[in-house]
Amino acid sequence: MKRRSVIWVVAALLIVTLFVVYKPGVFDFEPNIKSSAAVLMDMDSGRIWMDVNGDVSMPPASISKLMTEFIVLDHISEGRIRWEERVPISAYASSVGGATLSLKWGESYTVRELFQGIAVYSANDAAIALAEHMAGSENSFVVMMNSKARNLELSPGTVFANASGLSGKDLGPNRPSGYGSAETMMTAKDTAKLAVALIHTHPEVLNTSSLTQMKLSGKGLYVSNLNSMLPAMGGAYAYEGNDGLKTGYDIRTGYCFAGTAHRNGQRLIAVVMGAETSQKRFEETAKLFDYGFNRGMSWESKVKQILHR
């Protein structure tokens, strides 16, 4: 009985000490992130809570499509295009490599279908078709992308060379003349800033990025979301509060993910670039989210969490 009393006294003293001296962040240890670059950003404050090679420029693959999505949504909000208008598929769009919806030259699809194809399935043919539809040519669309990047004050380490994020060799045999040797390059920090600006300006993007699948009506084709962290997808990598945002893969960089999650009024943006496997990018993102949400908890909640373990 005496021993039990001593234990309760020690526990009480520990609780009092935690309440008196604890400050947010004191016991929050940064996770060991295994990727070429990673950034964790609190969306509301814009503060970067973790930065691993965040300023290093590298091929981002399909996470660069966040800029393509941004410009599409700008055009929609400005009334320059409509969701239900039809977009013709060019020979160039139909012949690109990588992830595609197998769109054929001469077919047409709605802006909505192609946008969902980009956001859900990273479809390169859909990205090029929309770029050509909005700007007349992909080259002209790239000018829009880089102008937008400067307006958002992204660093010189982020440069867009096409609407899809593909490397030059994957653009196919029908790519228009005038393509130089430039490649799309991004930094993890700029990717996080772009994701924050996109969600702030067009929060409706999350309605699309959180879809578990999309349908291409003309083909009767269904494709599943490549984001394994969506709770509705189930599985080992589902993460409570995740509702986007963009996956990517490039043989030169590895597997990438620009993710976002919302819990208890707090939204985080996590970017992982250069993970070794598709699964690893989600594991590393989960580490970043856990770290960020733990930092965002009140000290009272943390004490309760400790006591209930």
Backbone bond lengths (Angstrom), bond angles and torsions (degrees), N, CA, C in turn:
res aa  C-N    CA-C-N  psi(-1)  N-CA   C-N-CA  omega(-1)  CA-C   N-CA-C  phi
1 M - - - 1.469 - - 1.526 110.67 -
2 K 1.387 112.95 -42.29 1.461 118.29 179.20 1.520 110.96 -63.68
3 R 1.336 116.04 -39.68 1.467 120.66 179.21 1.519 111.39 -62.77
4 R 1.346 116.36 -40.70 1.460 120.70 179.22 1.526 110.42 -63.50
5 S 1.315 117.76 -38.78 1.462 121.63 178.84 1.524 110.59 -63.26
6 V 1.332 115.33 -41.28 1.477 119.66 178.97 1.524 110.13 -61.89
7 I 1.331 115.75 -42.91 1.475 120.16 179.56 1.525 110.80 -60.58
8 W 1.342 115.86 -42.71 1.466 119.11 -179.82 1.526 111.12 -65.95
9 V 1.327 116.42 -37.05 1.465 119.89 178.90 1.528 110.27 -65.00
10 V 1.337 116.11 -45.48 1.469 120.51 178.92 1.522 110.67 -61.62
11 A 1.343 116.52 -42.99 1.470 120.34 179.19 1.518 110.70 -62.61
12 A 1.341 116.10 -42.17 1.463 120.07 179.89 1.520 111.27 -63.21
13 L 1.333 116.10 -42.70 1.464 120.20 178.40 1.527 111.38 -62.89
14 L 1.340 115.78 -39.33 1.464 120.33 178.20 1.512 110.90 -62.60
15 I 1.328 117.04 -44.26 1.461 121.37 179.56 1.524 110.53 -62.29
16 V 1.332 116.28 -45.39 1.464 119.89 179.69 1.520 110.52 -60.83
17 T 1.336 115.70 -42.93 1.470 119.75 179.83 1.515 111.06 -61.06
18 L 1.338 116.48 -44.68 1.467 120.41 178.90 1.516 111.01 -61.24
19 F 1.321 117.06 -42.72 1.463 120.71 -179.26 1.525 111.24 -65.45
20 V 1.351 116.51 -33.34 1.458 119.69 -175.46 1.517 112.16 -81.47
21 V 1.347 117.11 -45.01 1.466 119.55 -170.11 1.508 113.35 -104.16
22 Y 1.312 118.13 -13.72 1.461 117.77 -174.80 1.514 112.20 -69.33
23 K 1.321 115.05 134.93 1.463 122.22 173.00 1.520 107.97 -129.29
24 P 1.356 117.63 144.70 1.458 119.92 -178.15 1.522 111.19 -54.53
25 G 1.333 115.88 134.29 1.443 121.05 176.32 1.515 113.92 97.88
26 V 1.347 117.82 -17.17 1.454 119.84 -175.18 1.527 111.40 -62.38
27 F 1.346 116.44 -42.73 1.454 119.68 -176.95 1.530 111.82 -105.42
28 D 1.313 117.80 20.61 1.464 121.89 -178.92 1.527 108.55 -98.68
29 F 1.325 117.33 102.14 1.448 120.91 -176.79 1.525 109.95 -91.26
30 E 1.331 116.24 133.33 1.453 120.41 -179.83 1.525 110.01 -63.80
31 P 1.332 116.94 135.55 1.470 119.52 178.73 1.520 111.18 -72.84
32 N 1.305 115.39 156.41 1.468 121.42 175.54 1.527 107.89 -86.16
33 I 1.327 116.10 104.59 1.466 121.18 -175.81 1.521 110.06 -93.94
34 K 1.337 115.23 124.44 1.463 121.18 -177.75 1.523 109.97 -102.11
35 S 1.315 115.16 81.07 1.464 121.85 175.55 1.523 107.22 -158.52
36 S 1.328 116.21 168.62 1.462 119.86 -178.46 1.517 111.97 -66.93
37 A 1.323 117.13 -35.02 1.468 121.85 -179.86 1.512 109.27 -153.23
38 A 1.321 115.97 151.53 1.471 120.83 178.23 1.515 109.58 -159.01
39 V 1.320 115.31 145.58 1.463 121.87 177.41 1.517 108.31 -142.05
40 L 1.326 115.72 138.42 1.464 121.82 172.22 1.512 107.81 -120.52
41 M 1.335 116.63 125.99 1.459 121.76 -177.47 1.518 110.73 -128.32
42 D 1.333 115.38 136.00 1.459 120.79 170.94 1.526 107.43 -81.97
43 M 1.321 116.84 123.06 1.452 119.60 -170.83 1.532 113.06 -68.31
44 D 1.316 117.37 -41.73 1.461 119.33 -175.35 1.523 112.56 -67.22
45 S 1.319 116.74 -43.34 1.467 120.06 -177.74 1.512 112.79 -89.71
46 G 1.339 116.79 -21.34 1.456 120.17 -175.45 1.522 112.92 77.38
47 R 1.335 116.79 4.03 1.469 120.20 -178.91 1.520 110.63 -74.24
48 I 1.320 115.31 139.32 1.458 121.59 175.40 1.516 107.86 -92.60
49 W 1.309 116.55 119.58 1.459 122.30 -176.37 1.520 112.32 -95.83
50 M 1.314 116.36 -17.57 1.454 119.45 175.49 1.518 108.94 -153.36
51 D 1.323 116.59 138.43 1.459 121.37 -175.37 1.522 108.96 -144.54
52 V 1.324 115.55 110.76 1.461 121.73 175.82 1.528 107.44 -117.64
53 N 1.316 117.14 105.50 1.472 121.91 -179.21 1.526 111.81 54.35
54 G 1.331 115.54 35.88 1.458 120.31 -175.18 1.510 115.20 -64.99
55 D 1.333 118.10 -18.70 1.464 121.76 -179.47 1.522 113.01 -100.61
56 V 1.329 117.24 5.14 1.467 120.73 -179.69 1.523 109.55 -83.12
57 S 1.316 116.04 127.14 1.464 121.58 -178.62 1.522 110.25 -85.56
58 M 1.341 116.48 132.32 1.470 120.80 -179.21 1.534 110.00 -152.61
59 P 1.337 117.42 161.17 1.462 119.91 177.71 1.526 110.29 -62.73
60 P 1.342 118.15 124.03 1.460 120.64 -174.14 1.513 115.26 -96.47
61 A 1.332 116.05 -7.82 1.465 120.39 -174.64 1.532 110.56 55.32
62 S 1.326 116.98 -136.96 1.468 120.16 -168.68 1.517 115.28 -72.64
63 I 1.340 119.25 -10.98 1.464 116.11 176.75 1.527 110.64 -67.59
64 S 1.350 116.89 -15.72 1.472 119.48 173.87 1.522 111.41 -67.19
65 K 1.337 117.45 -17.01 1.468 120.70 178.27 1.531 112.08 -65.77
66 L 1.333 117.50 -12.04 1.461 119.14 173.03 1.520 110.81 -57.47
67 M 1.326 116.59 -35.90 1.465 119.49 177.71 1.527 110.71 -70.75
68 T 1.322 117.03 -38.74 1.469 120.25 176.35 1.523 110.23 -61.10
69 E 1.321 116.90 -44.10 1.463 121.16 177.56 1.527 110.93 -61.68
70 F 1.317 116.44 -41.50 1.464 122.01 -179.54 1.534 110.08 -57.74
71 I 1.323 116.49 -47.40 1.465 120.20 -176.78 1.528 110.72 -69.46
72 V 1.326 117.56 -37.07 1.475 119.76 175.26 1.521 110.01 -59.09
73 L 1.321 117.04 -47.91 1.464 120.58 -178.33 1.525 111.57 -67.72
74 D 1.318 117.83 -33.04 1.469 120.53 172.60 1.523 110.19 -59.33
75 H 1.333 115.80 -47.26 1.468 120.37 -179.15 1.521 111.78 -63.84
76 I 1.323 116.86 -38.17 1.461 120.45 177.86 1.527 109.95 -63.95
77 S 1.320 116.98 -48.96 1.475 121.04 -176.26 1.520 111.82 -65.95
78 E 1.333 116.77 -28.02 1.462 120.92 179.14 1.521 112.47 -87.67
79 G 1.333 117.39 -2.77 1.462 121.15 178.73 1.516 114.01 77.43
80 R 1.322 117.25 15.87 1.468 120.52 -178.11 1.528 111.76 -81.92
81 I 1.326 116.80 -25.28 1.459 121.49 171.38 1.534 107.69 -139.15
82 R 1.327 116.31 163.63 1.459 121.67 -179.92 1.525 109.37 -122.31
83 W 1.308 116.53 151.68 1.452 120.74 -177.59 1.530 112.64 -58.94
84 E 1.328 116.43 -36.94 1.466 118.74 -172.77 1.527 113.44 -94.48
85 E 1.337 118.62 0.36 1.464 117.39 177.25 1.522 109.86 -72.85
86 R 1.326 114.81 151.10 1.456 119.95 -172.91 1.529 110.76 -94.32
87 V 1.320 113.69 145.29 1.464 121.73 -176.28 1.527 108.52 -118.67
88 P 1.340 118.38 122.61 1.466 120.53 178.19 1.527 111.16 -74.97
89 I 1.313 115.62 148.69 1.460 121.70 179.85 1.529 109.01 -100.14
90 S 1.319 116.18 122.84 1.463 121.43 -178.23 1.526 110.75 -85.51
91 A 1.331 115.32 168.08 1.463 120.21 176.01 1.519 110.61 -60.90
92 Y 1.330 115.79 -38.09 1.463 120.03 179.02 1.524 111.63 -63.98
93 A 1.329 116.88 -50.26 1.465 120.18 -178.78 1.526 111.33 -59.96
94 S 1.313 116.59 -35.56 1.467 120.24 -175.43 1.526 113.03 -76.21
95 S 1.331 117.81 -10.37 1.465 119.78 -172.00 1.531 114.26 -113.38
96 V 1.335 117.50 3.76 1.467 118.76 -177.80 1.526 110.66 -74.00
97 G 1.334 114.86 161.83 1.455 120.34 -178.64 1.514 112.49 -95.25
98 G 1.328 115.04 -167.66 1.457 120.96 178.93 1.516 112.25 73.75
99 A 1.322 116.33 -156.50 1.464 121.63 179.94 1.519 110.08 -70.21
100 T 1.318 117.51 126.27 1.468 121.95 -179.53 1.529 110.15 -142.43
101 L 1.331 114.20 166.80 1.468 121.60 172.85 1.522 111.14 -97.13
102 S 1.336 116.87 11.71 1.473 122.94 -178.96 1.524 111.50 56.53
103 L 1.337 115.38 42.32 1.464 120.63 177.96 1.530 109.54 -69.88
104 K 1.339 116.43 141.28 1.459 121.59 -176.66 1.529 111.00 -107.43
105 W 1.299 114.57 146.53 1.464 122.32 177.39 1.534 109.08 -56.49
106 G 1.330 116.28 127.78 1.459 121.57 179.22 1.511 113.94 96.23
107 E 1.322 118.32 -16.08 1.461 120.64 175.23 1.530 109.41 -74.67
108 S 1.319 116.57 168.33 1.462 120.53 174.31 1.526 109.18 -143.76
109 Y 1.329 114.79 147.87 1.454 121.92 -179.30 1.519 109.16 -140.81
110 T 1.313 116.63 162.39 1.463 119.04 -179.10 1.523 110.31 -75.76
111 V 1.335 114.46 157.91 1.453 120.61 174.90 1.529 109.75 -56.36
112 R 1.322 116.73 -41.10 1.466 120.95 -179.01 1.528 111.62 -60.39
113 E 1.331 116.45 -46.94 1.463 119.81 -179.05 1.527 111.18 -61.46
114 L 1.327 115.92 -44.09 1.457 119.23 -178.19 1.526 111.14 -68.98
115 F 1.331 116.97 -37.77 1.466 119.80 177.90 1.526 110.31 -63.63
116 Q 1.326 116.58 -43.51 1.462 119.74 177.34 1.526 110.53 -63.38
117 G 1.328 116.52 -35.69 1.459 119.76 177.51 1.513 112.40 -62.08
118 I 1.341 116.32 -34.70 1.465 120.83 177.09 1.520 110.75 -72.27
119 A 1.328 116.40 -51.50 1.467 121.47 -172.24 1.524 112.48 -70.59
120 V 1.320 116.85 -34.40 1.465 120.88 -175.06 1.528 111.70 -91.80
121 Y 1.351 116.03 -41.98 1.465 119.82 -169.23 1.527 113.54 -120.07
122 S 1.320 118.14 2.30 1.472 122.09 179.76 1.525 112.17 58.38
123 A 1.323 117.02 36.56 1.461 120.56 -174.74 1.524 111.72 -69.78
124 N 1.327 115.87 118.66 1.463 121.07 -178.60 1.524 112.42 -70.65
125 D 1.333 116.98 -38.14 1.463 119.39 179.56 1.527 111.03 -65.19
126 A 1.325 116.97 -36.19 1.468 120.53 178.00 1.518 111.29 -66.87
127 A 1.332 117.24 -39.13 1.468 121.22 179.80 1.523 110.96 -63.55
128 I 1.320 116.79 -44.24 1.469 120.30 -179.15 1.520 110.99 -68.10
129 A 1.335 117.07 -40.89 1.464 120.23 179.47 1.527 111.04 -60.03
130 L 1.336 117.18 -43.89 1.465 120.23 179.06 1.523 111.24 -67.85
131 A 1.327 117.41 -38.52 1.467 120.83 178.45 1.523 110.72 -60.90
132 E 1.317 116.44 -45.89 1.466 120.51 179.80 1.526 110.81 -65.51
133 H 1.325 116.28 -37.47 1.460 120.45 -178.48 1.524 111.53 -66.85
134 M 1.323 116.85 -39.23 1.468 120.24 -176.39 1.518 113.10 -80.97
135 A 1.338 116.66 -35.89 1.469 119.45 -171.38 1.516 114.19 -114.26
136 G 1.327 117.60 -5.59 1.467 119.90 -178.48 1.510 112.38 92.62
137 S 1.322 117.00 -33.37 1.461 122.81 175.95 1.517 108.47 -155.90
138 E 1.328 115.54 158.13 1.462 118.21 178.63 1.524 110.87 -66.34
139 N 1.343 116.58 -35.35 1.464 119.14 178.43 1.526 111.35 -57.95
140 S 1.329 116.25 -43.19 1.474 120.12 178.96 1.526 110.68 -67.73
141 F 1.327 116.14 -34.66 1.459 120.04 178.19 1.530 110.73 -65.73
142 V 1.326 116.92 -37.60 1.464 120.97 178.58 1.526 110.86 -61.56
143 V 1.333 116.46 -35.71 1.467 119.96 175.66 1.535 109.40 -60.16
144 M 1.339 116.54 -42.79 1.464 120.86 177.27 1.527 110.75 -60.81
145 M 1.321 116.24 -42.48 1.462 120.74 -177.44 1.526 111.11 -62.31
146 N 1.310 116.26 -47.00 1.458 119.62 -178.23 1.522 112.12 -71.44
147 S 1.326 117.04 -32.06 1.468 120.10 174.92 1.526 110.03 -65.10
148 K 1.346 115.61 -42.28 1.468 120.02 177.76 1.523 110.72 -63.08
149 A 1.326 116.71 -39.31 1.463 120.62 179.29 1.525 111.08 -60.75
150 R 1.321 116.25 -41.06 1.465 119.43 178.95 1.527 110.81 -68.96
151 N 1.337 116.59 -38.69 1.471 120.10 178.48 1.530 111.37 -63.05
152 L 1.325 115.97 -32.66 1.461 120.96 178.54 1.527 111.70 -83.89
153 E 1.330 115.99 -0.34 1.468 122.87 179.62 1.525 111.87 61.45
154 L 1.338 115.95 38.11 1.454 119.36 170.80 1.520 108.52 -72.50
155 S 1.307 116.94 157.53 1.461 121.34 -172.88 1.529 111.01 -76.20
156 P 1.343 117.02 164.71 1.465 120.40 174.99 1.525 113.03 -61.93
157 G 1.336 117.36 -14.26 1.457 120.77 177.84 1.508 113.89 -74.21
158 T 1.324 116.89 -6.60 1.467 121.62 177.62 1.514 109.48 -112.16
159 V 1.327 115.65 115.31 1.469 122.67 -178.63 1.525 108.06 -137.88
160 F 1.323 116.58 132.02 1.464 121.65 -179.67 1.524 110.26 -100.59
161 A 1.345 115.69 134.14 1.462 120.97 -179.48 1.523 112.46 -113.94
162 N 1.330 117.57 -16.10 1.463 121.56 177.05 1.521 109.23 -160.91
163 A 1.317 116.55 175.60 1.466 121.08 -174.92 1.516 113.22 -82.53
164 S 1.333 117.45 -14.80 1.464 121.27 -171.25 1.513 114.25 -103.59
165 G 1.339 117.49 -26.49 1.452 121.07 -173.21 1.520 113.19 88.72
166 L 1.324 117.33 1.36 1.458 121.36 178.05 1.523 111.07 -66.59
167 S 1.327 116.32 152.20 1.456 120.09 170.63 1.526 108.40 -72.81
168 G 1.317 116.08 159.31 1.463 120.45 -176.58 1.513 113.61 -55.23
169 K 1.340 117.28 -37.75 1.474 120.14 -176.81 1.520 113.14 -71.08
170 D 1.347 116.55 -15.15 1.464 119.81 -179.16 1.528 113.48 -98.34
171 L 1.330 116.71 5.47 1.467 119.40 -177.32 1.522 113.44 -79.52
172 G 1.338 117.37 -6.16 1.450 120.32 172.73 1.519 114.02 88.57
173 P 1.334 116.33 170.02 1.473 121.49 -174.77 1.524 114.31 -75.75
174 N 1.321 117.28 -15.70 1.474 119.84 -175.24 1.525 113.69 -102.29
175 R 1.310 117.12 13.13 1.462 118.17 179.99 1.523 109.33 -63.58
176 P 1.321 116.56 142.10 1.469 120.56 -177.08 1.524 111.91 -63.50
177 S 1.299 115.52 156.65 1.462 120.19 175.41 1.524 108.76 -67.96
178 G 1.305 115.76 157.69 1.459 119.60 178.28 1.502 113.35 105.04
179 Y 1.346 117.17 -5.68 1.452 119.04 176.39 1.522 109.53 -77.38
180 G 1.302 116.48 126.20 1.450 120.94 177.62 1.517 110.54 -92.23
181 S 1.313 115.60 -152.98 1.456 120.83 -178.31 1.525 112.54 -94.39
182 A 1.334 117.23 3.45 1.468 120.31 -177.02 1.524 110.91 -65.82
183 E 1.310 115.32 145.51 1.459 122.28 176.77 1.527 108.50 -125.46
184 T 1.320 115.85 150.42 1.464 120.20 174.44 1.526 109.50 -67.93
185 M 1.327 115.85 131.15 1.453 122.65 178.43 1.526 108.74 -135.43
186 M 1.330 116.16 142.30 1.458 120.40 178.28 1.529 109.52 -143.98
187 T 1.318 115.87 157.75 1.461 121.14 169.91 1.529 108.53 -103.81
188 A 1.317 116.33 156.83 1.469 120.43 178.31 1.517 110.80 -63.43
189 K 1.336 116.23 -37.64 1.464 119.46 -179.29 1.525 110.91 -66.48
190 D 1.330 116.70 -41.95 1.466 119.64 177.64 1.523 111.23 -65.96
191 T 1.320 116.48 -36.18 1.463 120.00 178.10 1.520 110.78 -61.88
192 A 1.328 116.33 -42.11 1.469 120.38 177.47 1.524 110.71 -63.82
193 K 1.330 116.96 -43.58 1.467 120.77 178.85 1.523 110.80 -62.27
194 L 1.337 116.41 -40.31 1.466 120.71 178.61 1.523 110.37 -64.17
195 A 1.330 117.37 -43.52 1.463 120.92 179.72 1.523 110.95 -62.30
196 V 1.334 117.24 -42.09 1.465 121.15 178.37 1.523 110.64 -61.41
197 A 1.325 116.52 -47.21 1.473 120.31 -179.36 1.518 111.29 -63.43
198 L 1.330 117.05 -39.73 1.463 121.27 179.78 1.527 111.03 -62.31
199 I 1.326 117.15 -46.60 1.468 120.54 -177.84 1.527 110.97 -70.16
200 H 1.335 116.86 -38.75 1.464 119.95 177.64 1.535 110.75 -61.82
201 T 1.337 116.09 -44.94 1.465 120.94 -175.14 1.516 112.02 -78.11
202 H 1.319 116.57 -40.58 1.468 121.73 -175.57 1.531 109.75 -131.90
203 P 1.316 118.65 71.37 1.474 120.26 -178.38 1.525 113.18 -58.95
204 E 1.333 116.24 -19.99 1.465 119.42 179.67 1.528 111.97 -65.49
205 V 1.328 117.80 -14.61 1.465 120.07 178.40 1.528 110.48 -58.86
206 L 1.320 116.97 -28.39 1.465 120.58 -179.23 1.526 112.04 -70.05
207 N 1.333 117.02 -24.46 1.463 120.08 175.83 1.522 110.83 -64.82
208 T 1.331 116.03 -31.02 1.459 120.67 179.45 1.519 111.51 -88.19
209 S 1.336 116.89 -44.97 1.463 119.59 -177.03 1.523 112.59 -65.14
210 S 1.332 117.36 -18.78 1.467 120.78 -179.85 1.530 113.16 -93.44
211 L 1.325 118.13 -1.39 1.459 120.61 176.48 1.529 109.90 -64.89
212 T 1.311 117.36 137.52 1.462 119.51 178.63 1.528 111.61 -78.80
213 Q 1.328 117.41 -23.85 1.451 120.61 176.49 1.516 109.65 -158.16
214 M 1.342 115.47 164.45 1.459 120.19 175.30 1.531 108.47 -133.71
215 K 1.346 114.13 157.49 1.459 120.50 -178.20 1.517 110.23 -118.58
216 L 1.318 115.06 135.19 1.457 121.83 173.03 1.516 106.94 -101.60
217 S 1.342 115.48 100.56 1.468 120.75 -168.09 1.520 112.83 -57.37
218 G 1.326 117.07 -44.18 1.462 120.22 -175.86 1.511 113.72 -61.53
219 K 1.330 116.39 -26.12 1.455 120.51 -178.65 1.532 112.59 -105.76
220 G 1.348 116.33 -10.12 1.450 118.86 -172.73 1.517 110.74 62.81
221 L 1.340 115.85 31.68 1.455 122.23 -174.77 1.524 110.79 -100.58
222 Y 1.312 116.60 131.92 1.458 122.69 173.79 1.525 108.74 -114.28
223 V 1.320 116.23 135.18 1.466 119.78 174.51 1.525 108.33 -130.39
224 S 1.322 116.26 145.69 1.460 121.88 -177.80 1.514 111.64 -92.53
225 N 1.321 115.38 153.77 1.446 121.60 178.51 1.528 109.64 -65.14
226 L 1.333 117.13 138.92 1.458 122.29 -179.89 1.528 112.31 -83.07
227 N 1.333 116.37 -4.89 1.460 121.08 -179.41 1.531 109.78 -87.51
228 S 1.319 116.32 101.37 1.468 121.16 -176.90 1.520 113.11 -76.45
229 M 1.344 118.33 -1.95 1.458 120.70 -179.38 1.526 112.92 -89.41
230 L 1.325 117.52 -8.45 1.455 119.53 178.47 1.527 109.95 -62.89
231 P 1.333 118.39 128.14 1.469 119.97 -178.59 1.526 113.10 -56.06
232 A 1.328 116.41 -36.85 1.459 119.81 -177.13 1.529 112.29 -70.39
233 M 1.334 117.01 -14.63 1.465 119.88 177.89 1.521 110.98 -77.33
234 G 1.346 116.82 -20.60 1.449 120.18 -176.10 1.527 110.35 67.64
235 G 1.299 116.54 -167.65 1.455 119.43 176.27 1.517 113.39 87.22
236 A 1.319 114.53 -179.65 1.462 121.86 -170.63 1.523 113.65 -69.96
237 Y 1.329 117.76 -22.98 1.463 120.01 -172.72 1.525 113.72 -106.26
238 A 1.329 117.14 2.44 1.465 120.57 177.81 1.525 109.67 -58.32
239 Y 1.334 115.72 135.93 1.472 119.94 -175.17 1.526 108.67 -132.04
240 E 1.309 116.10 123.35 1.462 121.15 -178.35 1.528 110.89 -58.09
241 G 1.334 115.71 126.25 1.452 121.02 177.97 1.507 114.73 96.23
242 N 1.340 117.98 -11.02 1.466 119.82 179.55 1.527 110.43 -73.95
243 D 1.317 117.00 131.99 1.467 120.88 176.83 1.528 111.98 -138.21
244 G 1.287 117.56 25.61 1.470 122.54 176.43 1.521 109.52 160.32
245 L 1.352 120.67 176.74 1.460 116.88 33.34 1.536 110.41 -143.20
246 K 1.371 118.67 -48.03 1.462 119.02 -175.50 1.523 111.28 -156.32
247 T 1.339 115.13 129.83 1.464 121.48 174.45 1.524 110.04 -95.93
248 G 1.341 116.16 165.83 1.454 120.49 175.80 1.517 110.98 -164.39
249 Y 1.335 115.75 154.39 1.462 120.83 174.42 1.519 109.63 -146.64
250 D 1.313 115.56 132.89 1.462 122.20 174.65 1.520 107.54 -138.76
251 I 1.323 116.87 132.04 1.453 120.43 -175.97 1.522 111.89 -59.54
252 R 1.339 116.63 -26.68 1.466 120.35 -179.23 1.525 112.15 -78.82
253 T 1.313 117.44 -28.71 1.466 121.82 -175.78 1.521 112.53 -107.10
254 G 1.307 116.29 -41.98 1.459 121.30 -174.41 1.515 110.20 112.52
255 Y 1.313 116.66 -156.39 1.460 122.42 -175.62 1.527 110.92 -90.06
256 C 1.328 114.93 136.14 1.463 121.14 -175.25 1.533 110.25 -128.13
257 F 1.318 114.82 157.80 1.463 120.19 175.35 1.512 109.84 -156.59
258 A 1.311 115.66 129.57 1.466 122.22 169.51 1.519 105.72 -108.72
259 G 1.327 116.41 105.72 1.457 120.98 -173.48 1.518 112.57 -114.85
260 T 1.318 115.26 158.88 1.465 120.81 174.79 1.517 108.81 -140.08
261 A 1.321 115.54 147.90 1.463 120.71 177.74 1.521 108.45 -146.57
262 H 1.335 115.09 149.74 1.469 121.56 -177.00 1.517 109.25 -129.33
263 R 1.345 115.33 125.12 1.464 121.43 176.83 1.522 109.43 -144.04
264 N 1.317 115.05 135.72 1.470 121.27 173.07 1.532 112.68 49.26
265 G 1.326 115.47 43.62 1.459 119.99 176.80 1.509 114.89 79.42
266 Q 1.310 117.91 3.83 1.466 121.72 -179.00 1.519 109.59 -115.62
267 R 1.339 116.71 132.32 1.462 121.16 175.63 1.516 109.76 -115.26
268 L 1.320 115.45 132.04 1.461 122.11 177.98 1.516 110.37 -114.71
269 I 1.322 115.23 150.66 1.457 123.16 172.09 1.515 107.32 -118.40
270 A 1.320 116.92 126.37 1.464 121.49 177.71 1.521 109.31 -124.51
271 V 1.325 116.09 134.45 1.457 121.21 178.36 1.525 108.44 -124.35
272 V 1.321 115.73 126.84 1.463 122.17 175.38 1.523 107.47 -122.94
273 M 1.318 116.88 125.44 1.464 121.27 179.15 1.528 109.11 -126.74
274 G 1.326 115.65 131.65 1.453 120.48 176.15 1.510 115.00 83.13
275 A 1.330 117.48 35.42 1.467 120.28 172.40 1.532 108.93 -75.90
276 E 1.329 116.48 155.23 1.460 120.15 -174.12 1.524 113.44 -73.27
277 T 1.331 117.48 -32.42 1.464 121.12 -177.92 1.520 109.78 -135.91
278 S 1.314 114.82 165.70 1.458 119.91 177.16 1.523 110.76 -59.80
279 Q 1.336 116.44 -41.78 1.456 120.83 -178.55 1.526 110.83 -68.18
280 K 1.335 116.60 -37.62 1.460 121.24 -175.79 1.521 111.52 -62.12
281 R 1.336 117.64 -35.78 1.467 118.74 -179.45 1.529 111.13 -62.93
282 F 1.339 117.12 -34.20 1.462 120.15 178.61 1.535 111.14 -76.00
283 E 1.324 116.48 -36.75 1.469 119.92 176.96 1.532 110.52 -62.59
284 E 1.327 116.34 -43.93 1.467 120.07 -179.41 1.529 110.97 -68.25
285 T 1.327 116.84 -37.23 1.459 120.36 177.30 1.527 110.52 -63.85
286 A 1.325 116.74 -41.01 1.469 120.28 178.06 1.530 110.77 -60.55
287 K 1.329 117.24 -39.02 1.470 120.54 176.70 1.525 110.59 -60.12
288 L 1.327 115.79 -43.66 1.471 120.15 -179.96 1.525 110.62 -64.59
289 F 1.326 116.74 -45.63 1.469 120.13 179.21 1.525 110.75 -61.01
290 D 1.322 117.19 -46.19 1.469 120.30 -179.69 1.530 110.43 -58.24
291 Y 1.307 115.65 -44.42 1.466 120.56 179.59 1.529 110.55 -62.53
292 G 1.319 116.38 -44.96 1.461 120.30 -178.03 1.512 113.31 -66.85
293 F 1.322 116.86 -44.56 1.461 119.11 -179.19 1.526 111.18 -69.71
294 N 1.318 116.72 -30.97 1.458 119.32 175.84 1.524 110.61 -66.68
295 R 1.325 116.58 -40.43 1.465 120.43 176.93 1.521 111.00 -62.35
296 G 1.321 115.26 -35.65 1.454 119.24 -176.08 1.519 114.20 -78.52
297 M 1.327 117.34 -10.74 1.462 120.07 179.87 1.526 110.43 -71.85
298 S 1.306 115.91 147.41 1.463 119.94 174.03 1.519 109.41 -68.30
299 W 1.337 116.92 156.25 1.461 119.04 -179.24 1.517 111.42 -66.64
300 E 1.346 117.44 -29.26 1.457 118.62 176.27 1.527 110.81 -63.19
301 S 1.343 115.90 -42.38 1.466 120.57 -179.88 1.520 111.05 -65.27
302 K 1.336 115.71 -36.53 1.450 118.65 179.87 1.525 111.62 -67.62
303 V 1.316 116.01 -39.55 1.460 119.47 177.55 1.523 110.16 -61.66
304 K 1.350 116.02 -44.42 1.464 119.99 178.77 1.528 110.53 -61.91
305 Q 1.356 114.96 -39.59 1.461 119.08 179.98 1.530 110.36 -63.18
306 I 1.346 116.42 -41.90 1.464 120.79 179.38 1.524 110.63 -62.69
307 L 1.351 116.00 -44.95 1.457 120.29 -175.53 1.527 113.05 -68.96
308 H 1.336 116.38 -24.42 1.465 119.20 -177.54 1.515 112.85 -94.24
309 R 1.332 117.54 2.51 1.450 118.97 178.80 1.525 110.30 -77.05
